[in-house]
Structures are given as C-alpha cells and as structure tokens.
Amino acid sequence: MFRLWGKIWKDNHLLKDTVICDDSEDTRTHKIFRGLESICYEMDLGNPIWLESTVRHFKKHGKARFYQDNFIEQIDFDYLEIQVIEEDDE
C-alpha cells in the first residue's frame, strides 16, 4: 500500500488534511502525481507546479511544500505539504 498525506498550513496551524491510498501496480512517481491530483481535487485546489527546488526537497526528505509560487491561482493559506507516509513493500 502506498499512502500520501496532504496538509494545508496557515500561520503554523493545520487547517485541513487528507490521506490518499493507492494499491495499484503503478510506479512510485505515477502514484505521487496521481495522489497529489486527488489531494488537490478533494481540497478544491488547482494542481501546483513542481519547481526544481520542490523536486529536490521531495527526493531528499520524502515530502514537499507547495507555496504561492507553485500555484497559478491565488491561495489563502501558507503552503500545501505532501508527505509519503507508507511505501509499497517490494
């Protein structure tokens, strides 16, 4: 099972969160992209853009933060954070 946790933060307070589960046989990258899409759909957000710094941080820490620079539309929170909380056993 692959699980991705999405959290919206504002002023160091957790406003909203959700966990997306994926037990498909797809690649880790596809699961992350699909999970982020599902998180954004659930939270009624546009999909953020993966900047080079976001990708680097995600590869290093298994989580990434999407700030205003990552979104085309205006956001009313500080950032959206995604974190891998469970990886497939392979």
SEFIZA-3560 file (N, C-alpha, C; in Angstrom, 3 decimals):
REM SEFIZA-3560
<numar><xx>0.847</xx><yy>-1.191</yy><zz>0.000</zz><atom>N</atom></numar>
<numar><xx>0.000</xx><yy>0.000</yy><zz>0.000</zz><atom>CA</atom></numar>
<numar><xx>0.885</xx><yy>1.245</yy><zz>0.000</zz><atom>C</atom></numar>
<numar><xx>0.528</xx><yy>2.187</yy><zz>-0.827</zz><atom>N</atom></numar>
<numar><xx>1.204</xx><yy>3.479</yy><zz>-0.889</zz><atom>CA</atom></numar>
<numar><xx>0.245</xx><yy>4.524</yy><zz>-0.355</zz><atom>C</atom></numar>
<numar><xx>0.708</xx><yy>5.334</yy><zz>0.609</zz><atom>N</atom></numar>
<numar><xx>-0.152</xx><yy>6.376</yy><zz>1.175</zz><atom>CA</atom></numar>
<numar><xx>0.561</xx><yy>7.722</yy><zz>1.144</zz><atom>C</atom></numar>
<numar><xx>-0.177</xx><yy>8.735</yy><zz>0.705</zz><atom>N</atom></numar>
<numar><xx>0.331</xx><yy>10.100</yy><zz>0.598</zz><atom>CA</atom></numar>
<numar><xx>-0.559</xx><yy>11.004</yy><zz>1.450</zz><atom>C</atom></numar>
<numar><xx>0.072</xx><yy>11.777</yy><zz>2.325</zz><atom>N</atom></numar>
<numar><xx>-0.647</xx><yy>12.648</yy><zz>3.247</zz><atom>CA</atom></numar>
<numar><xx>-0.536</xx><yy>14.082</yy><zz>2.750</zz><atom>C</atom></numar>
<numar><xx>-1.662</xx><yy>14.733</yy><zz>2.554</zz><atom>N</atom></numar>
<numar><xx>-1.698</xx><yy>16.123</yy><zz>2.125</zz><atom>CA</atom></numar>
<numar><xx>-2.216</xx><yy>17.008</yy><zz>3.243</zz><atom>C</atom></numar>
<numar><xx>-1.519</xx><yy>18.140</yy><zz>3.490</zz><atom>N</atom></numar>
<numar><xx>-1.886</xx><yy>19.035</yy><zz>4.593</zz><atom>CA</atom></numar>
<numar><xx>-1.820</xx><yy>20.480</yy><zz>4.124</zz><atom>C</atom></numar>
<numar><xx>-2.810</xx><yy>21.271</yy><zz>4.530</zz><atom>N</atom></numar>
<numar><xx>-2.799</xx><yy>22.704</yy><zz>4.267</zz><atom>CA</atom></numar>
<numar><xx>-2.473</xx><yy>23.418</yy><zz>5.572</zz><atom>C</atom></numar>
<numar><xx>-1.467</xx><yy>24.315</yy><zz>5.511</zz><atom>N</atom></numar>
<numar><xx>-0.987</xx><yy>25.037</yy><zz>6.683</zz><atom>CA</atom></numar>
<numar><xx>-1.159</xx><yy>26.542</yy><zz>6.506</zz><atom>C</atom></numar>
<numar><xx>-1.539</xx><yy>27.206</yy><zz>7.591</zz><atom>N</atom></numar>
<numar><xx>-1.585</xx><yy>28.668</yy><zz>7.622</zz><atom>CA</atom></numar>
<numar><xx>-1.223</xx><yy>29.125</yy><zz>9.020</zz><atom>C</atom></numar>
<numar><xx>-0.269</xx><yy>30.030</yy><zz>9.132</zz><atom>N</atom></numar>
<numar><xx>0.199</xx><yy>30.556</yy><zz>10.419</zz><atom>CA</atom></numar>
<numar><xx>0.564</xx><yy>29.439</yy><zz>11.393</zz><atom>C</atom></numar>
<numar><xx>1.274</xx><yy>28.427</yy><zz>10.889</zz><atom>N</atom></numar>
<numar><xx>1.708</xx><yy>27.274</yy><zz>11.692</zz><atom>CA</atom></numar>
<numar><xx>0.557</xx><yy>26.459</yy><zz>12.283</zz><atom>C</atom></numar>
<numar><xx>-0.617</xx><yy>26.537</yy><zz>11.670</zz><atom>N</atom></numar>
<numar><xx>-1.767</xx><yy>25.740</yy><zz>12.089</zz><atom>CA</atom></numar>
<numar><xx>-2.211</xx><yy>24.855</yy><zz>10.927</zz><atom>C</atom></numar>
<numar><xx>-2.504</xx><yy>23.622</yy><zz>11.249</zz><atom>N</atom></numar>
<numar><xx>-3.027</xx><yy>22.690</yy><zz>10.259</zz><atom>CA</atom></numar>
<numar><xx>-4.497</xx><yy>23.015</yy><zz>10.034</zz><atom>C</atom></numar>
<numar><xx>-4.843</xx><yy>23.406</yy><zz>8.808</zz><atom>N</atom></numar>
<numar><xx>-6.234</xx><yy>23.762</yy><zz>8.501</zz><atom>CA</atom></numar>
<numar><xx>-7.035</xx><yy>22.568</yy><zz>8.004</zz><atom>C</atom></numar>
<numar><xx>-6.389</xx><yy>21.754</yy><zz>7.180</zz><atom>N</atom></numar>
<numar><xx>-7.095</xx><yy>20.650</yy><zz>6.530</zz><atom>CA</atom></numar>
<numar><xx>-6.084</xx><yy>19.588</yy><zz>6.153</zz><atom>C</atom></numar>
<numar><xx>-6.479</xx><yy>18.318</yy><zz>6.237</zz><atom>N</atom></numar>
<numar><xx>-5.585</xx><yy>17.256</yy><zz>5.782</zz><atom>CA</atom></numar>
<numar><xx>-6.388</xx><yy>16.088</yy><zz>5.246</zz><atom>C</atom></numar>
<numar><xx>-5.712</xx><yy>15.265</yy><zz>4.463</zz><atom>N</atom></numar>
<numar><xx>-6.322</xx><yy>14.080</yy><zz>3.891</zz><atom>CA</atom></numar>
<numar><xx>-5.220</xx><yy>13.083</yy><zz>3.547</zz><atom>C</atom></numar>
<numar><xx>-5.579</xx><yy>11.816</yy><zz>3.518</zz><atom>N</atom></numar>
<numar><xx>-4.641</xx><yy>10.758</yy><zz>3.143</zz><atom>CA</atom></numar>
<numar><xx>-5.200</xx><yy>10.042</yy><zz>1.918</zz><atom>C</atom></numar>
<numar><xx>-4.336</xx><yy>9.869</yy><zz>0.922</zz><atom>N</atom></numar>
<numar><xx>-4.696</xx><yy>9.174</yy><zz>-0.307</zz><atom>CA</atom></numar>
<numar><xx>-3.979</xx><yy>7.828</yy><zz>-0.321</zz><atom>C</atom></numar>
<numar><xx>-4.727</xx><yy>6.765</yy><zz>-0.517</zz><atom>N</atom></numar>
<numar><xx>-4.166</xx><yy>5.415</yy><zz>-0.576</zz><atom>CA</atom></numar>
<numar><xx>-4.175</xx><yy>4.916</yy><zz>-2.019</zz><atom>C</atom></numar>
<numar><xx>-3.126</xx><yy>4.221</yy><zz>-2.405</zz><atom>N</atom></numar>
<numar><xx>-3.014</xx><yy>3.699</yy><zz>-3.763</zz><atom>CA</atom></numar>
<numar><xx>-2.371</xx><yy>2.317</yy><zz>-3.692</zz><atom>C</atom></numar>
<numar><xx>-3.120</xx><yy>1.295</yy><zz>-4.065</zz><atom>N</atom></numar>
<numar><xx>-2.552</xx><yy>-0.056</yy><zz>-4.049</zz><atom>CA</atom></numar>
<numar><xx>-2.389</xx><yy>-0.611</yy><zz>-5.465</zz><atom>C</atom></numar>
<numar><xx>-2.292</xx><yy>0.293</yy><zz>-6.440</zz><atom>N</atom></numar>
<numar><xx>-2.095</xx><yy>-0.130</yy><zz>-7.827</zz><atom>CA</atom></numar>
<numar><xx>-0.659</xx><yy>-0.619</yy><zz>-8.026</zz><atom>C</atom></numar>
<numar><xx>-0.405</xx><yy>-1.196</yy><zz>-9.166</zz><atom>N</atom></numar>
<numar><xx>0.924</xx><yy>-1.698</yy><zz>-9.510</zz><atom>CA</atom></numar>
<numar><xx>1.735</xx><yy>-0.647</yy><zz>-10.268</zz><atom>C</atom></numar>
<numar><xx>1.288</xx><yy>0.583</yy><zz>-10.257</zz><atom>N</atom></numar>
<numar><xx>1.934</xx><yy>1.668</yy><zz>-10.986</zz><atom>CA</atom></numar>
<numar><xx>3.274</xx><yy>2.056</yy><zz>-10.345</zz><atom>C</atom></numar>
<numar><xx>4.040</xx><yy>2.901</yy><zz>-11.029</zz><atom>N</atom></numar>
<numar><xx>5.328</xx><yy>3.347</yy><zz>-10.496</zz><atom>CA</atom></numar>
<numar><xx>5.110</xx><yy>4.332</yy><zz>-9.349</zz><atom>C</atom></numar>
<numar><xx>6.144</xx><yy>4.493</yy><zz>-8.533</zz><atom>N</atom></numar>
<numar><xx>6.076</xx><yy>5.424</yy><zz>-7.392</zz><atom>CA</atom></numar>
<numar><xx>5.787</xx><yy>6.843</yy><zz>-7.880</zz><atom>C</atom></numar>
<numar><xx>6.446</xx><yy>7.261</yy><zz>-8.950</zz><atom>N</atom></numar>
<numar><xx>6.255</xx><yy>8.603</yy><zz>-9.496</zz><atom>CA</atom></numar>
<numar><xx>4.810</xx><yy>8.829</yy><zz>-9.909</zz><atom>C</atom></numar>
<numar><xx>4.227</xx><yy>7.855</yy><zz>-10.613</zz><atom>N</atom></numar>
<numar><xx>2.826</xx><yy>7.989</yy><zz>-11.028</zz><atom>CA</atom></numar>
<numar><xx>1.899</xx><yy>8.046</yy><zz>-9.815</zz><atom>C</atom></numar>
<numar><xx>2.197</xx><yy>7.253</yy><zz>-8.796</zz><atom>N</atom></numar>
<numar><xx>1.375</xx><yy>7.270</yy><zz>-7.581</zz><atom>CA</atom></numar>
<numar><xx>1.442</xx><yy>8.624</yy><zz>-6.888</zz><atom>C</atom></numar>
<numar><xx>2.615</xx><yy>9.231</yy><zz>-6.870</zz><atom>N</atom></numar>
<numar><xx>2.774</xx><yy>10.552</yy><zz>-6.248</zz><atom>CA</atom></numar>
<numar><xx>1.982</xx><yy>11.600</yy><zz>-7.022</zz><atom>C</atom></numar>
<numar><xx>2.139</xx><yy>11.621</yy><zz>-8.345</zz><atom>N</atom></numar>
<numar><xx>1.416</xx><yy>12.603</yy><zz>-9.157</zz><atom>CA</atom></numar>
<numar><xx>-0.097</xx><yy>12.412</yy><zz>-9.055</zz><atom>C</atom></numar>
<numar><xx>-0.544</xx><yy>11.166</yy><zz>-9.131</zz><atom>N</atom></numar>
<numar><xx>-1.978</xx><yy>10.877</yy><zz>-9.031</zz><atom>CA</atom></numar>
<numar><xx>-2.495</xx><yy>11.214</yy><zz>-7.631</zz><atom>C</atom></numar>
<numar><xx>-1.687</xx><yy>10.913</yy><zz>-6.611</zz><atom>N</atom></numar>
<numar><xx>-2.064</xx><yy>11.236</yy><zz>-5.235</zz><atom>CA</atom></numar>
<numar><xx>-2.191</xx><yy>12.737</yy><zz>-5.025</zz><atom>C</atom></numar>
<numar><xx>-1.241</xx><yy>13.503</yy><zz>-5.566</zz><atom>N</atom></numar>
<numar><xx>-1.304</xx><yy>14.963</yy><zz>-5.454</zz><atom>CA</atom></numar>
<numar><xx>-2.541</xx><yy>15.509</yy><zz>-6.163</zz><atom>C</atom></numar>
<numar><xx>-2.842</xx><yy>14.961</yy><zz>-7.327</zz><atom>N</atom></numar>
<numar><xx>-4.065</xx><yy>15.357</yy><zz>-8.048</zz><atom>CA</atom></numar>
<numar><xx>-5.309</xx><yy>15.099</yy><zz>-7.203</zz><atom>C</atom></numar>
<numar><xx>-5.365</xx><yy>13.926</yy><zz>-6.575</zz><atom>N</atom></numar>
<numar><xx>-6.514</xx><yy>13.561</yy><zz>-5.742</zz><atom>CA</atom></numar>
<numar><xx>-6.623</xx><yy>14.475</yy><zz>-4.522</zz><atom>C</atom></numar>
<numar><xx>-5.484</xx><yy>14.794</yy><zz>-3.915</zz><atom>N</atom></numar>
<numar><xx>-5.474</xx><yy>15.700</yy><zz>-2.755</zz><atom>CA</atom></numar>
<numar><xx>-6.008</xx><yy>17.065</yy><zz>-3.163</zz><atom>C</atom></numar>
<numar><xx>-5.527</xx><yy>17.583</yy><zz>-4.282</zz><atom>N</atom></numar>
<numar><xx>-5.969</xx><yy>18.901</yy><zz>-4.754</zz><atom>CA</atom></numar>
<numar><xx>-7.443</xx><yy>18.896</yy><zz>-5.119</zz><atom>C</atom></numar>
<numar><xx>-7.919</xx><yy>17.807</yy><zz>-5.719</zz><atom>N</atom></numar>
<numar><xx>-9.340</xx><yy>17.698</yy><zz>-6.059</zz><atom>CA</atom></numar>
<numar><xx>-10.189</xx><yy>17.714</yy><zz>-4.787</zz><atom>C</atom></numar>
<numar><xx>-9.763</xx><yy>16.922</yy><zz>-3.789</zz><atom>N</atom></numar>
<numar><xx>-10.501</xx><yy>16.842</yy><zz>-2.533</zz><atom>CA</atom></numar>
<numar><xx>-10.540</xx><yy>18.181</yy><zz>-1.799</zz><atom>C</atom></numar>
<numar><xx>-9.459</xx><yy>18.946</yy><zz>-1.909</zz><atom>N</atom></numar>
<numar><xx>-9.355</xx><yy>20.221</yy><zz>-1.201</zz><atom>CA</atom></numar>
<numar><xx>-9.743</xx><yy>21.410</yy><zz>-2.079</zz><atom>C</atom></numar>
<numar><xx>-10.266</xx><yy>21.121</yy><zz>-3.269</zz><atom>N</atom></numar>
<numar><xx>-10.718</xx><yy>22.138</yy><zz>-4.216</zz><atom>CA</atom></numar>
<numar><xx>-9.610</xx><yy>23.140</yy><zz>-4.558</zz><atom>C</atom></numar>
<numar><xx>-8.448</xx><yy>22.597</yy><zz>-4.934</zz><atom>N</atom></numar>
<numar><xx>-7.296</xx><yy>23.415</yy><zz>-5.319</zz><atom>CA</atom></numar>
<numar><xx>-6.895</xx><yy>23.091</yy><zz>-6.746</zz><atom>C</atom></numar>
<numar><xx>-6.266</xx><yy>24.050</yy><zz>-7.400</zz><atom>N</atom></numar>
<numar><xx>-5.648</xx><yy>23.775</yy><zz>-8.683</zz><atom>CA</atom></numar>
<numar><xx>-4.382</xx><yy>22.973</yy><zz>-8.440</zz><atom>C</atom></numar>
<numar><xx>-3.957</xx><yy>22.201</yy><zz>-9.417</zz><atom>N</atom></numar>
<numar><xx>-2.729</xx><yy>21.421</yy><zz>-9.252</zz><atom>CA</atom></numar>
<numar><xx>-1.521</xx><yy>22.342</yy><zz>-9.241</zz><atom>C</atom></numar>
<numar><xx>-0.632</xx><yy>22.175</yy><zz>-8.261</zz><atom>N</atom></numar>
<numar><xx>0.565</xx><yy>23.020</yy><zz>-8.205</zz><atom>CA</atom></numar>
<numar><xx>1.612</xx><yy>22.577</yy><zz>-9.228</zz><atom>C</atom></numar>
<numar><xx>2.542</xx><yy>23.468</yy><zz>-9.480</zz><atom>N</atom></numar>
<numar><xx>3.644</xx><yy>23.213</yy><zz>-10.397</zz><atom>CA</atom></numar>
<numar><xx>4.840</xx><yy>22.728</yy><zz>-9.572</zz><atom>C</atom></numar>
<numar><xx>5.496</xx><yy>21.675</yy><zz>-10.059</zz><atom>N</atom></numar>
<numar><xx>6.689</xx><yy>21.157</yy><zz>-9.382</zz><atom>CA</atom></numar>
<numar><xx>7.881</xx><yy>21.995</yy><zz>-9.818</zz><atom>C</atom></numar>
<numar><xx>8.374</xx><yy>22.869</yy><zz>-8.955</zz><atom>N</atom></numar>
<numar><xx>9.581</xx><yy>23.629</yy><zz>-9.238</zz><atom>CA</atom></numar>
<numar><xx>10.794</xx><yy>22.758</yy><zz>-8.926</zz><atom>C</atom></numar>
<numar><xx>11.945</xx><yy>23.123</yy><zz>-9.457</zz><atom>N</atom></numar>
<numar><xx>13.152</xx><yy>22.333</yy><zz>-9.252</zz><atom>CA</atom></numar>
<numar><xx>13.471</xx><yy>22.173</yy><zz>-7.755</zz><atom>C</atom></numar>
<numar><xx>13.294</xx><yy>23.235</yy><zz>-6.997</zz><atom>N</atom></numar>
<numar><xx>13.569</xx><yy>23.170</yy><zz>-5.556</zz><atom>CA</atom></numar>
<numar><xx>12.591</xx><yy>22.233</yy><zz>-4.846</zz><atom>C</atom></numar>
<numar><xx>11.352</xx><yy>22.191</yy><zz>-5.320</zz><atom>N</atom></numar>
<numar><xx>10.342</xx><yy>21.299</yy><zz>-4.740</zz><atom>CA</atom></numar>
<numar><xx>10.725</xx><yy>19.842</yy><zz>-4.988</zz><atom>C</atom></numar>
<numar><xx>11.144</xx><yy>19.540</yy><zz>-6.202</zz><atom>N</atom></numar>
<numar><xx>11.549</xx><yy>18.179</yy><zz>-6.561</zz><atom>CA</atom></numar>
<numar><xx>12.752</xx><yy>17.746</yy><zz>-5.728</zz><atom>C</atom></numar>
<numar><xx>13.735</xx><yy>18.634</yy><zz>-5.609</zz><atom>N</atom></numar>
<numar><xx>14.939</xx><yy>18.338</yy><zz>-4.830</zz><atom>CA</atom></numar>
<numar><xx>14.595</xx><yy>18.017</yy><zz>-3.374</zz><atom>C</atom></numar>
<numar><xx>13.747</xx><yy>18.828</yy><zz>-2.774</zz><atom>N</atom></numar>
<numar><xx>13.347</xx><yy>18.625</yy><zz>-1.383</zz><atom>CA</atom></numar>
<numar><xx>12.572</xx><yy>17.321</yy><zz>-1.231</zz><atom>C</atom></numar>
<numar><xx>11.711</xx><yy>17.016</yy><zz>-2.182</zz><atom>N</atom></numar>
<numar><xx>10.918</xx><yy>15.790</yy><zz>-2.104</zz><atom>CA</atom></numar>
<numar><xx>11.809</xx><yy>14.555</yy><zz>-2.199</zz><atom>C</atom></numar>
<numar><xx>12.779</xx><yy>14.585</yy><zz>-3.102</zz><atom>N</atom></numar>
<numar><xx>13.690</xx><yy>13.447</yy><zz>-3.249</zz><atom>CA</atom></numar>
<numar><xx>14.504</xx><yy>13.220</yy><zz>-1.980</zz><atom>C</atom></numar>
<numar><xx>14.872</xx><yy>14.296</yy><zz>-1.317</zz><atom>N</atom></numar>
<numar><xx>15.723</xx><yy>14.200</yy><zz>-0.128</zz><atom>CA</atom></numar>
<numar><xx>14.953</xx><yy>13.803</yy><zz>1.127</zz><atom>C</atom></numar>
<numar><xx>13.741</xx><yy>14.340</yy><zz>1.295</zz><atom>N</atom></numar>
<numar><xx>13.008</xx><yy>14.175</yy><zz>2.549</zz><atom>CA</atom></numar>
<numar><xx>11.716</xx><yy>13.362</yy><zz>2.461</zz><atom>C</atom></numar>
<numar><xx>11.261</xx><yy>13.035</yy><zz>1.261</zz><atom>N</atom></numar>
<numar><xx>10.012</xx><yy>12.294</yy><zz>1.125</zz><atom>CA</atom></numar>
<numar><xx>8.782</xx><yy>13.145</yy><zz>1.364</zz><atom>C</atom></numar>
<numar><xx>8.976</xx><yy>14.472</yy><zz>1.383</zz><atom>N</atom></numar>
<numar><xx>7.845</xx><yy>15.391</yy><zz>1.484</zz><atom>CA</atom></numar>
<numar><xx>8.189</xx><yy>16.679</yy><zz>0.749</zz><atom>C</atom></numar>
<numar><xx>7.167</xx><yy>17.410</yy><zz>0.373</zz><atom>N</atom></numar>
<numar><xx>7.367</xx><yy>18.646</yy><zz>-0.376</zz><atom>CA</atom></numar>
<numar><xx>6.326</xx><yy>19.667</yy><zz>0.038</zz><atom>C</atom></numar>
<numar><xx>6.719</xx><yy>20.925</yy><zz>-0.034</zz><atom>N</atom></numar>
<numar><xx>5.806</xx><yy>22.029</yy><zz>0.253</zz><atom>CA</atom></numar>
<numar><xx>5.588</xx><yy>22.838</yy><zz>-1.005</zz><atom>C</atom></numar>
<numar><xx>4.321</xx><yy>23.139</yy><zz>-1.257</zz><atom>N</atom></numar>
<numar><xx>3.937</xx><yy>23.942</yy><zz>-2.411</zz><atom>CA</atom></numar>
<numar><xx>3.439</xx><yy>25.292</yy><zz>-1.913</zz><atom>C</atom></numar>
<numar><xx>4.205</xx><yy>26.348</yy><zz>-2.214</zz><atom>N</atom></numar>
<numar><xx>3.877</xx><yy>27.709</yy><zz>-1.792</zz><atom>CA</atom></numar>
<numar><xx>3.153</xx><yy>28.445</yy><zz>-2.910</zz><atom>C</atom></numar>
<numar><xx>2.883</xx><yy>29.727</yy><zz>-2.705</zz><atom>N</atom></numar>
<numar><xx>2.181</xx><yy>30.530</yy><zz>-3.699</zz><atom>CA</atom></numar>
<numar><xx>2.874</xx><yy>30.456</yy><zz>-5.062</zz><atom>C</atom></numar>
<numar><xx>4.198</xx><yy>30.408</yy><zz>-5.085</zz><atom>N</atom></numar>
<numar><xx>4.944</xx><yy>30.341</yy><zz>-6.353</zz><atom>CA</atom></numar>
<numar><xx>4.616</xx><yy>29.089</yy><zz>-7.161</zz><atom>C</atom></numar>
<numar><xx>4.151</xx><yy>28.041</yy><zz>-6.493</zz><atom>N</atom></numar>
<numar><xx>3.836</xx><yy>26.786</yy><zz>-7.172</zz><atom>CA</atom></numar>
<numar><xx>2.430</xx><yy>26.779</yy><zz>-7.776</zz><atom>C</atom></numar>
<numar><xx>1.597</xx><yy>27.735</yy><zz>-7.397</zz><atom>N</atom></numar>
<numar><xx>0.210</xx><yy>27.775</yy><zz>-7.859</zz><atom>CA</atom></numar>
<numar><xx>0.000</xx><yy>28.925</yy><zz>-8.835</zz><atom>C</atom></numar>
<numar><xx>-0.840</xx><yy>28.699</yy><zz>-9.817</zz><atom>N</atom></numar>
<numar><xx>-1.185</xx><yy>29.754</yy><zz>-10.767</zz><atom>CA</atom></numar>
<numar><xx>-2.187</xx><yy>30.709</yy><zz>-10.139</zz><atom>C</atom></numar>
<numar><xx>-3.194</xx><yy>30.146</yy><zz>-9.455</zz><atom>N</atom></numar>
<numar><xx>-4.210</xx><yy>30.981</yy><zz>-8.819</zz><atom>CA</atom></numar>
<numar><xx>-3.753</xx><yy>31.394</yy><zz>-7.416</zz><atom>C</atom></numar>
<numar><xx>-4.399</xx><yy>32.396</yy><zz>-6.878</zz><atom>N</atom></numar>
<numar><xx>-4.097</xx><yy>32.889</yy><zz>-5.527</zz><atom>CA</atom></numar>
<numar><xx>-4.563</xx><yy>31.858</yy><zz>-4.495</zz><atom>C</atom></numar>
<numar><xx>-3.748</xx><yy>31.614</yy><zz>-3.465</zz><atom>N</atom></numar>
<numar><xx>-4.131</xx><yy>30.688</yy><zz>-2.399</zz><atom>CA</atom></numar>
<numar><xx>-4.322</xx><yy>31.472</yy><zz>-1.099</zz><atom>C</atom></numar>
<numar><xx>-5.194</xx><yy>30.962</yy><zz>-0.226</zz><atom>N</atom></numar>
<numar><xx>-5.473</xx><yy>31.661</yy><zz>1.042</zz><atom>CA</atom></numar>
<numar><xx>-4.876</xx><yy>30.907</yy><zz>2.239</zz><atom>C</atom></numar>
<numar><xx>-3.745</xx><yy>30.256</yy><zz>2.015</zz><atom>N</atom></numar>
<numar><xx>-3.021</xx><yy>29.550</yy><zz>3.058</zz><atom>CA</atom></numar>
<numar><xx>-1.529</xx><yy>29.726</yy><zz>2.775</zz><atom>C</atom></numar>
<numar><xx>-0.684</xx><yy>29.304</yy><zz>3.707</zz><atom>N</atom></numar>
<numar><xx>0.765</xx><yy>29.485</yy><zz>3.526</zz><atom>CA</atom></numar>
<numar><xx>1.355</xx><yy>28.462</yy><zz>2.562</zz><atom>C</atom></numar>
<numar><xx>1.006</xx><yy>27.188</yy><zz>2.744</zz><atom>N</atom></numar>
<numar><xx>1.516</xx><yy>26.157</yy><zz>1.844</zz><atom>CA</atom></numar>
<numar><xx>0.729</xx><yy>24.868</yy><zz>1.967</zz><atom>C</atom></numar>
<numar><xx>0.818</xx><yy>24.062</yy><zz>0.902</zz><atom>N</atom></numar>
<numar><xx>0.298</xx><yy>22.704</yy><zz>0.868</zz><atom>CA</atom></numar>
<numar><xx>1.500</xx><yy>21.788</yy><zz>0.993</zz><atom>C</atom></numar>
<numar><xx>1.438</xx><yy>20.863</yy><zz>1.938</zz><atom>N</atom></numar>
<numar><xx>2.539</xx><yy>19.926</yy><zz>2.129</zz><atom>CA</atom></numar>
<numar><xx>2.052</xx><yy>18.522</yy><zz>1.819</zz><atom>C</atom></numar>
<numar><xx>2.875</xx><yy>17.780</yy><zz>1.063</zz><atom>N</atom></numar>
<numar><xx>2.568</xx><yy>16.365</yy><zz>0.850</zz><atom>CA</atom></numar>
<numar><xx>3.706</xx><yy>15.553</yy><zz>1.435</zz><atom>C</atom></numar>
<numar><xx>3.364</xx><yy>14.377</yy><zz>1.956</zz><atom>N</atom></numar>
<numar><xx>4.367</xx><yy>13.522</yy><zz>2.587</zz><atom>CA</atom></numar>
<numar><xx>4.001</xx><yy>12.076</yy><zz>2.347</zz><atom>C</atom></numar>
<numar><xx>4.988</xx><yy>11.288</yy><zz>1.925</zz><atom>N</atom></numar>
<numar><xx>4.786</xx><yy>9.850</yy><zz>1.777</zz><atom>CA</atom></numar>
<numar><xx>4.834</xx><yy>9.248</yy><zz>3.173</zz><atom>C</atom></numar>
<numar><xx>3.742</xx><yy>8.585</yy><zz>3.574</zz><atom>N</atom></numar>
<numar><xx>3.709</xx><yy>8.011</yy><zz>4.921</zz><atom>CA</atom></numar>
<numar><xx>3.770</xx><yy>6.489</yy><zz>4.901</zz><atom>C</atom></numar>
<numar><xx>3.586</xx><yy>5.898</yy><zz>3.726</zz><atom>N</atom></numar>
<numar><xx>3.734</xx><yy>4.448</yy><zz>3.605</zz><atom>CA</atom></numar>
<numar><xx>4.129</xx><yy>4.106</yy><zz>2.190</zz><atom>C</atom></numar>
<numar><xx>5.148</xx><yy>3.273</yy><zz>2.075</zz><atom>N</atom></numar>
<numar><xx>5.639</xx><yy>2.839</yy><zz>0.763</zz><atom>CA</atom></numar>
<numar><xx>5.217</xx><yy>1.404</yy><zz>0.525</zz><atom>C</atom></numar>
<numar><xx>5.172</xx><yy>1.021</yy><zz>-0.735</zz><atom>N</atom></numar>
<numar><xx>4.887</xx><yy>-0.374</yy><zz>-1.083</zz><atom>CA</atom></numar>
<numar><xx>6.019</xx><yy>-1.262</yy><zz>-0.597</zz><atom>C</atom></numar>
<numar><xx>5.681</xx><yy>-2.457</yy><zz>-0.162</zz><atom>N</atom></numar>
<numar><xx>6.681</xx><yy>-3.442</yy><zz>0.229</zz><atom>CA</atom></numar>
<numar><xx>7.081</xx><yy>-4.234</yy><zz>-1.003</zz><atom>C</atom></numar>
<numar><xx>8.271</xx><yy>-3.994</yy><zz>-1.471</zz><atom>N</atom></numar>
<numar><xx>8.732</xx><yy>-4.703</yy><zz>-2.672</zz><atom>CA</atom></numar>
<numar><xx>10.110</xx><yy>-5.237</yy><zz>-2.476</zz><atom>C</atom></numar>
//
